Amino acid sequence: MEERPVWENRIKKATALLLAGMVLLLAALFFIMDKKEFSENENRYLAKFPSMSLEGIKSGEYMSGLESYLADHFPFRDFFMGIKTKAEMYAGKKKINGIYIAEDGYLIEAYEKPENTERIGQILGSFAKELEGQDVDLCLMLVPTAIYVYGEKLPGRAPVRNQMETAEIVYSLSGIRAVDCSKDLFAYKEKGELYYKTDHHWTTLGAYAGYTAYCREMGLDAVALEEMEAQTVTEDFRGTVYSKAGDYGREGDAITIYRNPADKLTVEYADTGETSNSLYNLEYVDEKDKYSLFLDNLHSLIEITNENADSDRELVLVKDSYANSMVPFLVHHYEKIYVFDTRYYKQGVSAFIKEHPEVTDVLLLYNMNTLDNDLGIRGVY
């Protein structure tokens, strides 16, 4: 009985020495290990070492920057973040960093209460007024995300806001002809996965469902999916919701692309001057951001010509990244498609349309989850 305190003291001392050794080892590793500029798992640039200044020290900006730098470059950071997420999931937590841990392996991004609905409706309405007198068919497609279409997969009692109720408000305020693809998405649920399990985008099957809704509204004969050439270019896609949740042990998604053998394409990127005969840049298959293989990621204006289109119609497409995987289906129906990302195109799409009287159709396409804070909406004029 008398020796117990001695062993307790020895254990305490050994534990303290072990912890001290671990702290010293981690500190040494922090200085020795190479510092990455970019986190592949999180798909973001990591904090840089802050520059020191008297003003920065007084304001606290320097210390805040130093804390971010230390946190971003902590040794084996991804490993420890993965352990933290696994521990939270084991403890029964079903929402991590705004991502629901849903059924069937889905990670589904929460849909927060929108705050800019009226403003967005007014901006789009102003755009429509700019086109009054132009001989164009103007449509607006607001795409629901996985939280709406796969609501049954969410954890019990997860609060869900109806995205399409908000979409109806935007449609009404804008006065633009609506293309409601939500019913088509529900109709395609039995055909396969409509959204990636690890990313916020719809899959190419989901994009095809949206395409059929557009064709129905415009009186176009949709090309059957079976008539197109399918190619699975990767089975290891881990996207944005994977990065946010931090559950780095999950299996990746497959990305399948489609080509219509009847199409003969020329794709011109106005901002870089590059030209291609394909809508896909497969170099992104080897990158973290694999979804960027559609339309080569970010460009202010892309001009797509199809010599074998089934009409001489021309489309202006103003969009977010959801549209990138729908364009390969649309190209068959248009001799030309002008694709605008108004986060970067600053000359005004309405002015472009007025300067190009050969344009017959205009489609605005955005997904509901990012619509509320989409910077490109401000550039729609």
Stockholm file with secondary structure:
# STOCKHOLM 1.0

chainA/1-381         MEERPVWENRIKKATALLLAGMVLLLAALFFIMDKKEFSENENRYLAKFPSMSLEGIKSGEYMSGLESYLADHFPFRDFFMGIKTKAEMYAGKKKINGIYIAEDGYLIEAYEKPENTERIGQILGSFAKELEGQDVDLCLMLVPTAIYVYGEKLPGRAPVRNQMETAEIVYSLSGIRAVDCSKDLFAYKEKGELYYKTDHHWTTLGAYAGYTAYCREMGLDAVALEEMEAQTVTEDFRGTVYSKAGDYGREGDAITIYRNPADKLTVEYADTGETSNSLYNLEYVDEKDKYSLFLDNLHSLIEITNENADSDRELVLVKDSYANSMVPFLVHHYEKIYVFDTRYYKQGVSAFIKEHPEVTDVLLLYNMNTLDNDLGIRGVY
#=GR chainA/1-381 SS CTTHHHHHHHHHHHHHHHHHHHHHHHHHHHHHSCCCSEETTTTEECCCCCCCCHHHHHHTHHHHHHHHHHHHTCTTHHHHHHHHHHHHHHTTCCEETTEEECGGGCEEECCCCCSCHHHHHHHHHHHHHHTTTSCCEEEEEEECCHHHHTGGGSCTTCCCCCHHHHHHHHHHHHTCEECCCHHHHHHTGGGSCSBCSSSSSBCHHHHHHHHHHHHHHHTCCCCCGGGSEEEEEEEEECCHHHHHHTCTTCCCEEEEEEECTTCCEEEEETTTCCEESCSBCGGGGGSSCGGGGBTTSCCSEEEEEETTCSSCCEEEEEECGGGGGTHHHHGGGCSEEEEECTTTCCSCHHHHHHHCTTCCEEEEEEEHHHHTTCGGGGGCC
#=GC SS_cons         CTTHHHHHHHHHHHHHHHHHHHHHHHHHHHHHSCCCSEETTTTEECCCCCCCCHHHHHHTHHHHHHHHHHHHTCTTHHHHHHHHHHHHHHTTCCEETTEEECGGGCEEECCCCCSCHHHHHHHHHHHHHHTTTSCCEEEEEEECCHHHHTGGGSCTTCCCCCHHHHHHHHHHHHTCEECCCHHHHHHTGGGSCSBCSSSSSBCHHHHHHHHHHHHHHHTCCCCCGGGSEEEEEEEEECCHHHHHHTCTTCCCEEEEEEECTTCCEEEEETTTCCEESCSBCGGGGGSSCGGGGBTTSCCSEEEEEETTCSSCCEEEEEECGGGGGTHHHHGGGCSEEEEECTTTCCSCHHHHHHHCTTCCEEEEEEEHHHHTTCGGGGGCC
//
